Amino acid sequence: MTFPSVHVPRSTEAPALSLGGLSLGAVALTVADLTRSTEYYRAVIGLRVLAQAAGYAVLGADTPLVELHEEPGAAPAHPGHAGLYHLALLLPSRADLGRFVAHLIAGHTPVQGASDHLVSEAIYLQDPDGHGIEVYADRDPASWSWQDGQVSMDTRAADIAGIVASASTDTQWHGLPAGTVMGHVHLRVSDLSVARDFYSGMLGLDVVADLSRHGALFVSQGGYHHHFGLNVWQSRGGAAARSGEARLLRAQVHLPQNELELLRTRLTLAGLELSGNGPQGFAVKDPSGNLLRFGPKT
């Protein structure tokens, strides 16, 4: 599906959309070696195997968060292609993040970075196929700074000692705790302006941090700091990820039933192609080819 442009039809039939109950579900990825990747997400990230079959595994804390689909011999994820920049696992508390960091330190696990974003504190890793992973904890939303609908975020060095100390003496590692959720998904896109038209203009998400002059945009609903990050740092003008490379298959988005139906109508009236369209939801590709699967929130 291609989008030469994205606009909301000027029709009284096109419903206004203001998402009020959005949450994210599992992110599905292809990997070259299922055994290797499953072990990484289990032993390093701390997820549990919830289901497994030939060529397929689902991992999570108490709910599915990552689906792995084996594509033997797949090349590592290509940073110049549209696709996943990172999936972001949100922990219930800073103390949980402290236990996670202590676990990484004990295992001498290499990380890609550790940042204080003002609204959150985050650790960045990369799986064996080059998929980015963020594990983070939010600061109290009451402490977030907003001005004219924009939230203040930054990238500063994380206070690792303080994060670990927040776990107090209880640093025993039992994996990621129940209540861990998919906090946000950060995507590589090929054109930031077109992506903005889709995620804000079509899906109705709020632009909460406009860093377009730096090649990035953050969108959300309900006053969250972001549900989707979008960037062109390496992928400007890039093609969609394709078969033969580790890639994003889809990101799951949950909506209350009434909002799901409004969005279905809105996208249909806009002439966008919906796949798997039925009572349990539908999927649509963004202009860069990233597949979003929308389903009912339970």
C-alpha positions as CSV (number, residue, x, y, z in Angstrom):
1,M,0.0,0.0,0.0
2,T,1.4,3.4,-0.9
3,F,0.3,6.8,0.5
4,P,1.2,9.7,-1.9
5,S,-0.5,11.8,0.7
6,V,-2.8,11.2,3.7
7,H,-5.7,13.4,4.5
8,V,-9.0,13.1,6.4
9,P,-11.9,13.2,4.0
10,R,-14.0,16.3,4.2
11,S,-17.2,14.5,4.7
12,T,-19.8,14.7,7.5
13,E,-19.6,10.9,7.4
14,A,-16.0,10.9,8.6
15,P,-16.2,10.6,12.4
16,A,-14.1,12.8,14.6
17,L,-11.6,10.8,16.5
18,S,-10.2,11.4,20.0
19,L,-8.7,8.2,21.3
20,G,-9.2,7.9,25.0
21,G,-8.3,4.3,25.9
22,L,-5.3,3.3,23.8
23,S,-2.8,0.8,25.1
24,L,-0.2,-1.3,23.3
25,G,0.2,-5.0,23.1
26,A,2.7,-7.4,21.7
27,V,5.3,-6.5,19.1
28,A,5.9,-9.3,16.6
29,L,9.4,-9.7,15.1
30,T,11.2,-12.0,12.8
31,V,14.5,-13.5,14.0
32,A,17.2,-15.7,12.4
33,D,17.4,-18.3,15.2
34,L,14.4,-18.8,17.5
35,T,16.4,-20.7,20.2
36,R,19.0,-18.0,20.4
37,S,16.5,-15.1,20.5
38,T,14.1,-16.9,23.0
39,E,17.1,-17.4,25.3
40,Y,18.1,-13.8,25.0
41,Y,14.6,-12.4,25.9
42,R,14.3,-15.0,28.7
43,A,17.7,-14.8,30.3
44,V,18.8,-11.2,29.6
45,I,15.5,-9.3,29.4
46,G,13.7,-11.4,31.9
47,L,10.5,-12.3,30.0
48,R,8.9,-15.7,30.4
49,V,7.9,-18.0,27.5
50,L,4.1,-18.0,27.5
51,A,3.6,-20.1,24.4
52,Q,5.9,-21.9,21.9
53,A,5.5,-23.9,18.7
54,A,7.6,-24.8,15.7
55,G,9.2,-21.5,14.5
56,Y,7.3,-19.4,16.9
57,A,7.4,-18.2,20.5
58,V,5.4,-15.7,22.7
59,L,7.1,-14.1,25.7
60,G,5.9,-11.7,28.3
61,A,5.7,-11.0,32.1
62,D,2.0,-11.8,32.8
63,T,0.7,-10.8,29.3
64,P,2.2,-11.3,25.8
65,L,4.7,-8.6,25.0
66,V,7.0,-10.0,22.3
67,E,6.3,-12.5,19.5
68,L,9.2,-14.1,17.8
69,H,8.8,-15.7,14.3
70,E,11.8,-17.6,13.0
71,E,13.1,-16.9,9.5
72,P,16.2,-19.0,9.4
73,G,19.3,-17.2,8.1
74,A,17.6,-13.8,8.2
75,A,20.1,-10.9,8.0
76,P,20.3,-8.5,11.0
77,A,17.7,-5.7,11.1
78,H,18.7,-3.0,8.6
79,P,18.9,0.5,10.2
80,G,18.4,2.2,6.9
81,H,15.0,0.6,6.3
82,A,11.7,1.6,7.9
83,G,10.7,-0.6,10.8
84,L,11.4,-1.0,14.5
85,Y,13.8,1.4,16.2
86,H,13.0,-0.1,19.6
87,L,10.2,-1.7,21.6
88,A,9.9,-0.2,25.0
89,L,9.0,-2.3,28.1
90,L,7.6,-0.2,30.9
91,L,8.2,-1.5,34.4
92,P,5.8,-0.8,37.3
93,S,8.4,1.1,39.4
94,R,11.9,2.6,39.6
95,A,12.8,-0.2,42.1
96,D,11.9,-2.7,39.4
97,L,14.3,-0.9,37.1
98,G,16.9,-1.0,39.8
99,R,16.6,-4.8,40.0
100,F,16.9,-5.0,36.2
101,V,20.0,-2.9,36.2
102,A,21.6,-4.9,39.0
103,H,20.9,-8.0,37.0
104,L,22.6,-6.6,33.9
105,I,25.6,-5.5,36.0
106,A,25.9,-9.0,37.6
107,G,25.8,-10.6,34.2
108,H,28.3,-8.1,32.6
109,T,25.6,-7.5,30.0
110,P,26.5,-5.0,27.3
111,V,24.0,-2.2,26.8
112,Q,23.5,0.5,24.1
113,G,22.8,3.3,26.5
114,A,21.3,4.5,29.8
115,S,19.3,7.8,29.7
116,D,17.3,10.1,31.9
117,H,14.5,11.6,29.7
118,L,13.0,13.7,32.5
119,V,9.7,11.9,32.2
120,S,11.4,8.5,32.5
121,E,14.7,6.6,33.1
122,A,15.7,4.0,30.5
123,I,18.2,1.3,29.6
124,Y,18.8,0.5,26.0
125,L,19.8,-2.9,24.6
126,Q,19.9,-4.7,21.3
127,D,18.9,-8.3,20.7
128,P,21.0,-10.8,18.6
129,D,19.1,-9.7,15.4
130,G,19.7,-6.0,15.9
131,H,16.2,-5.2,17.2
132,G,16.3,-2.3,19.7
133,I,14.9,-2.8,23.2
134,E,14.2,-0.1,25.8
135,V,13.5,-1.1,29.4
136,Y,12.3,1.9,31.4
137,A,10.3,3.3,34.4
138,D,8.3,6.4,34.3
139,R,8.7,9.2,36.8
140,D,5.5,10.4,38.5
141,P,3.4,12.1,35.8
142,A,2.8,14.9,38.2
143,S,6.4,15.8,37.8
144,W,6.3,16.0,34.0
145,S,6.5,19.5,32.6
146,W,4.0,20.5,29.9
147,Q,3.7,23.7,27.9
148,D,1.2,24.3,25.1
149,G,0.5,20.6,24.7
150,Q,4.2,19.7,24.5
151,V,6.0,17.6,27.1
152,S,9.5,18.4,28.1
153,M,11.9,15.5,27.4
154,D,15.6,15.4,27.2
155,T,18.4,12.8,26.9
156,R,20.8,13.0,29.9
157,A,23.1,10.5,31.5
158,A,21.1,8.1,33.7
159,D,21.9,8.0,37.5
160,I,22.8,4.3,37.5
161,A,23.8,4.3,41.2
162,G,20.5,6.0,42.1
163,I,18.5,3.6,40.1
164,V,20.1,0.5,41.6
165,A,19.8,2.1,45.1
166,S,16.1,2.5,44.6
167,A,15.8,-1.3,44.8
168,S,17.1,-1.0,48.4
169,T,18.4,-4.4,49.6
170,D,15.9,-6.3,47.5
171,T,18.0,-6.8,44.3
172,Q,17.2,-10.5,43.8
173,W,16.4,-11.1,40.2
174,H,13.2,-13.0,39.3
175,G,12.7,-11.6,35.8
176,L,10.5,-8.7,34.8
177,P,7.6,-8.3,37.2
178,A,3.9,-8.8,36.6
179,G,2.5,-5.5,35.5
180,T,5.2,-4.9,32.9
181,V,3.6,-3.5,29.7
182,M,4.5,-2.3,26.3
183,G,4.9,1.4,27.1
184,H,5.6,2.6,23.7
185,V,6.9,1.6,20.3
186,H,9.5,3.7,18.5
187,L,9.5,3.3,14.7
188,R,11.9,4.2,11.9
189,V,9.9,5.9,9.1
190,S,10.9,7.1,5.7
191,D,9.2,10.6,5.7
192,L,8.5,12.4,9.0
193,S,5.9,14.8,7.5
194,V,3.9,12.0,5.9
195,A,4.1,10.0,9.1
196,R,2.8,13.0,11.1
197,D,-0.2,13.2,8.7
198,F,-0.9,9.5,9.4
199,Y,-0.4,9.2,13.1
200,S,-1.8,12.6,14.1
201,G,-4.1,13.5,11.2
202,M,-5.5,10.0,10.5
203,L,-5.2,8.1,13.8
204,G,-6.0,11.1,15.9
205,L,-2.9,10.9,18.2
206,D,-1.6,14.1,19.8
207,V,1.8,15.4,18.8
208,V,3.3,15.8,22.3
209,A,7.0,16.4,21.4
210,D,7.7,18.0,18.0
211,L,11.4,17.4,17.4
212,S,11.0,17.4,13.6
213,R,13.9,19.7,13.1
214,H,16.0,17.0,14.7
215,G,14.3,14.2,12.7
216,A,11.9,12.9,15.3
217,L,8.3,13.2,16.5
218,F,6.5,11.8,19.5
219,V,2.8,11.1,19.6
220,S,0.3,9.8,22.2
221,Q,-3.1,10.1,23.7
222,G,-4.4,10.7,27.1
223,G,-1.5,12.9,28.2
224,Y,1.1,10.2,28.1
225,H,4.7,11.3,27.1
226,H,4.5,9.1,24.0
227,H,2.9,5.9,22.7
228,F,4.8,6.1,19.4
229,G,8.2,7.6,18.6
230,L,8.9,8.3,14.9
231,N,12.3,9.1,13.5
232,V,14.2,9.4,10.2
233,W,17.7,9.4,11.8
234,Q,18.9,6.6,9.6
235,S,15.8,5.7,7.5
236,R,15.0,9.0,5.7
237,G,13.8,7.9,2.2
238,G,14.4,4.3,3.1
239,A,12.4,1.3,1.9
240,A,10.3,-0.9,4.1
241,A,12.0,-3.8,5.7
242,R,11.6,-6.9,3.7
243,S,11.7,-10.7,3.7
244,G,15.2,-12.1,4.4
245,E,16.0,-9.6,7.2
246,A,15.1,-9.5,10.8
247,R,12.2,-7.0,10.9
248,L,9.0,-5.8,12.5
249,L,6.0,-7.8,11.5
250,R,3.4,-5.8,13.4
251,A,2.7,-3.8,16.6
252,Q,-0.6,-4.5,18.4
253,V,-2.7,-1.5,19.5
254,H,-5.8,-2.0,21.8
255,L,-8.8,0.4,21.8
256,P,-12.2,0.4,23.5
257,Q,-14.7,-1.1,21.1
258,N,-16.4,2.2,20.3
259,E,-13.1,3.8,19.4
260,L,-12.1,0.8,17.4
261,E,-15.2,1.1,15.3
262,L,-14.8,4.9,14.8
263,L,-11.2,4.3,13.6
264,R,-12.3,1.5,11.3
265,T,-14.9,3.8,9.7
266,R,-12.4,6.7,9.5
267,L,-9.8,4.6,7.7
268,T,-12.3,3.0,5.4
269,L,-13.7,6.4,4.3
270,A,-10.1,7.6,3.7
271,G,-9.7,4.7,1.3
272,L,-7.0,2.9,3.2
273,E,-6.6,-0.8,2.8
274,L,-7.5,-2.8,5.9
275,S,-6.3,-6.4,6.2
276,G,-7.8,-9.0,8.5
277,N,-10.8,-6.8,8.9
278,G,-13.3,-8.5,11.2
279,P,-14.9,-8.4,14.7
280,Q,-11.6,-8.8,16.4
281,G,-10.1,-5.8,14.7
282,F,-8.1,-5.0,11.6
283,A,-4.5,-4.1,10.5
284,V,-3.3,-1.1,8.5
285,K,0.2,-0.1,7.3
286,D,1.5,3.3,8.0
287,P,3.0,5.2,5.0
288,S,6.4,3.6,5.6
289,G,5.0,0.1,5.6
290,N,5.0,-0.5,9.4
291,L,2.0,-2.7,10.2
292,L,-0.3,-1.8,13.1
293,R,-2.9,-4.3,14.3
294,F,-5.9,-2.7,16.0
295,G,-8.0,-4.8,18.3
296,P,-10.6,-4.4,21.1
297,K,-9.4,-3.6,24.6
298,T,-10.5,-6.2,27.1
